[in-house]
């Protein structure tokens, strides 16, 4: 993974994943190109999942902190 890929935020990764899916659905690529697109899509999907998991943790932490302060 290059430095640029590590810096993709959720929205950029999601937008690129959407473009990859559109290219795959349109067809017309060679098998090798299709496989490369598929692999890129898998990578982007995992990146999006990590971003969403981090956001979920932050929300859960904030809710737990708010619940503790109410006690």
C-alpha positions in Angstrom: 0.0 0.0 0.0 1.4 3.4 -0.9 1.4 6.5 1.2 -1.5 8.0 -0.8 -3.6 4.9 -0.2 -3.1 5.1 3.5 -4.3 8.7 3.5 -7.6 8.0 1.7 -10.5 9.2 3.9 -13.8 7.4 3.9 -15.4 9.5 1.3 -12.5 9.2 -1.2 -12.3 5.5 -0.7 -16.1 5.1 -1.1 -16.1 7.3 -4.3 -13.2 5.3 -5.8 -14.9 2.0 -4.9 -18.1 3.2 -6.6 -16.1 4.0 -9.8 -14.4 0.6 -9.7 -17.8 -1.2 -9.3 -19.2 0.9 -12.3 -16.2 -0.2 -14.5 -16.7 -3.8 -13.5 -20.4 -3.7 -14.2 -19.8 -2.0 -17.6 -17.6 -4.8 -18.7 -15.3 -4.7 -21.7 -12.0 -5.1 -19.7 -9.6 -7.9 -20.2 -9.6 -10.7 -17.6 -6.4 -9.3 -16.2 -7.8 -5.7 -16.0 -11.0 -7.1 -14.4 -9.0 -9.0 -11.8 -6.9 -5.9 -11.0 -10.1 -3.8 -10.6 -11.6 -6.5 -8.4 -8.5 -6.6 -6.2 -8.6 -2.8 -5.9 -12.3 -2.9 -5.1 -11.6 -5.4 -2.3 -8.9 -3.2 -0.9 -11.1 -0.1 -0.9 -14.0 -2.0 0.7 -11.8 -3.1 3.5 -10.6 0.5 3.9 -14.2 1.7 4.1 -15.0 -1.0 6.7 -12.1 0.2 8.8 -13.2 3.8 8.7 -16.7 2.8 9.6 -15.6 0.6 12.5 -13.5 3.5 13.8 -16.5 5.8 13.6 -18.7 3.2 15.3 -16.2 3.0 18.2 -16.1 6.7 18.6 -19.9 6.9 18.7 -20.1 4.1 21.2 -17.4 5.7 23.4 -19.2 9.0 23.3 -22.5 7.3 24.2 -20.8 5.4 27.1 -19.2 8.7 28.4 -22.5 10.5 28.2 -24.2 7.6 30.1 -21.5 7.7 32.8 -21.9 11.5 33.3 -25.7 11.0 33.7 -25.1 8.7 36.7 
